[in-house]
Amino acid sequence: MIELHYWPTPNGHKITLFLEETGLDYRIVPVDIGAGEQFKPGFLALSPNNRMPAIVDRAPADGGAPLSLFESGAILLYLAEKTGRFLPQDLRGRKAVLEWLFWQMAGLGPMSGQAGHFLNYAQEQIPYAQARYSNEVNRLYGVLDRQLSKHTFVAGDEYSIADMAIYPWAVIWDRLQQDIAPFPVLSRWLDAVRARPATQRAYAKGEPYQRRPMDDAQRKVLFGQTAASAAASAESASRKT
């Protein structure tokens, strides 16, 4: 049994994509990040960075005690190795998947997140920041479009954890005010991944937890944290537990 601590963000969707593809037994433990549930002591014990997703594997391969993991890329890699699926066993195939997995973790995810913040959530309009991150997301779409012109999927001709990592961030192009028309191969790939039954099931899992309209309290929790305020939030959450 995999216990998935989850909220329906792009990083959360990555893990349900994998779990639905493989049919692993799992249950969702919702972590309402707008309400500050990521600061509760129980969750911090799993994810010291107070970010979801995190998992607890109740039946790890070594037969030992339950094993927890945080960081979506690490979780995908762990689950791929646990199941022997969606990560090639050969040296070159594995290398390619890991390259594109880390490309998402280091580039597409952070840049898309910053673009989305300054375009959709920042209370002050900062044209330089909007242009800086929007342009970088556009450049990354070009990189992805060129890569997909060579293969059916991101890292080759087989669907992999690289696709699962990238899709939830690439599919939100409209929310990032991007034009997908200049990237027809990327658009074709998005359609192909969207059509997978497991993708549809994964996104349906998130529907009960869709965010309500953001208010000032949620904005403070999500975007106003420093080391000191995160510690205070954790202390407050501990008192409420």
N, C-alpha and C positions, 0 to 999 in steps of 0.2 A: 504493500500500500504506500502510495506517495501522498503526502500531505502537502498541498500547494497553498502557500500564503500569497494572496493574489488580489489584484484590482485590475479592471479592464483598461490598462494603458498598453502602449506598444510593447513594453518589456514584459508585462504580464501575458499578453497574447502569445508571445514566443513560446512560452512553456505549455500553454493549453494546445497550441498547434502540435507540438511534439507528442504530448500525451494522447491526444485524439488520434494521431496517425498510428501510434503503436498499440493503442488499446490497453496501456498499463492501467491498473486499478489505481484510482486517485480520488481524493476528495478536496474540495476547495474550502479554505478558511479565508473569508474575505477580510481584507485590511483596508479600511476606509481611510485613504491617505488625506482626504480633505478634512476629516474629523480628527486627524492626528493619531490614528491607531498605530501607526508605524513607530511611535515612541513608547508604546507599552513595553514593560519589562520582558514579557514573554516573547514578543517579536524581536526586541533588541538582542535577546539571547541567541536568536537565529541569524539575525542580520544586523551586525553592529554599525553598519552605515545608515541605519534607519531608512532603507529603501527596499521596496518589494520589486520582484518576487523573491521568495525563499521557499525551499522545500525541506521536508523531513522524509527521508527514505526509511520506512519502518522495517524493510527487509533488505539491507545492503548485501552486496555480493560476498562480503567476508563473514557473514553470519553473526556479526557483532551487534553492538547496541545501535539504536537508530542514529542515522547520520544526517546532519543538517548541512545545507549549502545556501549561500547567497550569491548574488550576481548572476544575471540571466545567461551570459555567455558560459560561465562556469557550469551552470545547471544544465544547459544544453549539451555541453561536452560530456558531463558526467552521465547523463541519461543515455546519450548515444553509446558510450562505452559500456554502460550497464546492459543495454539491450542488444548491442551489436548491430544497430540499425542507423541509417542516415549519416554515417561517417565511414568512408571507405577504409578498408584494412590495408590496402597497398600504400606504400610510402608516398608516391606522387599524388594519388587521389586524396589521401589524408591531408597532405601539405596544402593542396589547393583549397579544400574546405576550410581549414584553419585560417588560411590567409584571409578569406572573405568573411569568416566569422569575426575576426579581429578588426577587419576593415569597417564592419558595421559598428562594433563596440567603440572604436576610436574615432570614427568619422561620421558616418551617416546618422547614427543615433544622437550624439551630442550636438551636431550642427543643426539637425532637424528640431531638436528640443529647444535650442536657443532661438531659431527662427520662429518656431511656434510661440515661444514666450513673448518675443518682442512684437509679433504681429497680432496676437490674440489676447494676451493676458496683461501685458505691461500697461499701467495706467497712464504713463507718460509716453507719448509718441516720440521715438528716437529714430529719425530716418537713417542715420548712419548705421546703427545696429541692425535695423530691418534689412537694409541693403547688404550689409556685410554677411549676415548669415543666410539670407535668401540666395545670394550669389554663390555662396559655397555649396548650399544644397543643390542648386542648379548644376554646378560643376560635378558634384558627386553623381547626379542622375546621368550625366554624360558618361562618366566612368562606367557606371552600371550598364547603361545601354550598349556601350561598346563591348563589354564583357559578354553580355547576353547574346550579342550578334554572333558569337563564336560557339555557343552551347545552348542546349535546351534550358538548362538551369544555371544558376550562378557559377557553380564551381565545376560544372561538367554536364554530362547528359543524364545524371541521376539527381533526383530531389534529395536535399541534404539539410543539415542543421544550418548551413549558411543561408539557404532560402528562408528557413523559418525565422532566422534572426533578422533578415533584411526586410522581408515582406511587411511586417506591421509598421515599420517606419516609412517604407516607400509608398504604401497604399494611402497614406494621409496627404498626398501631394496637394489635393484641393484645399485642405485646411491650412496648408503652408503657402497658399496663393501661388502655386507653381502651375505652369502650363505643361501638360503631359504630351501635347501634340508633337513637339520636336523629338520625342523619344519613343518611336513606335515599337521598338523591340522591347523596351521596358514595359510599355503598355500591354503588349502581348503576354509577357510573363506575368504581370499582375493579374490579368484575366485568367490565365491558366492556374495560378495558385488559388485565386478566389473560387474557382469552380471545383476545387477538390472537396469532397464531402467532409473530410476532417477539418478543413479550414472553416467551413460553414458551421460545423458543430462547435468548434473552438470559439468562434465569435458569438455564437448563441449562448455559450456559457457566461459571457460577460454581460449580457443584456439585463439581468436582474440588478446589476450593480452600477448601471450607468450613472455618471455624475449628474448631480443637480446643478443649476446655474451657480457659478462661483460668486461668493460674497467676500467681504473684507476679511472675515475670520478664516475662511479657507485659504485665501490669498496669503495671509500672514503665515499660516502653517506650511504652505507649499513653497513659498518663495522668500520668506523673510528669516530663514534660519541662519544663525551663526553657531560657533561651538558652544557659546554660553547659553543661547536661547534654546538650542537643541537639548542641552543638558537640563534646562529648566522644564522644557516640554516633557522630557522623560520622567523627571521628578513628579510633575503634575499628573502624568498618566499613571505613575506608580501609586500615588495616593488614591486615585479613582479605582484602582484594581481591587 
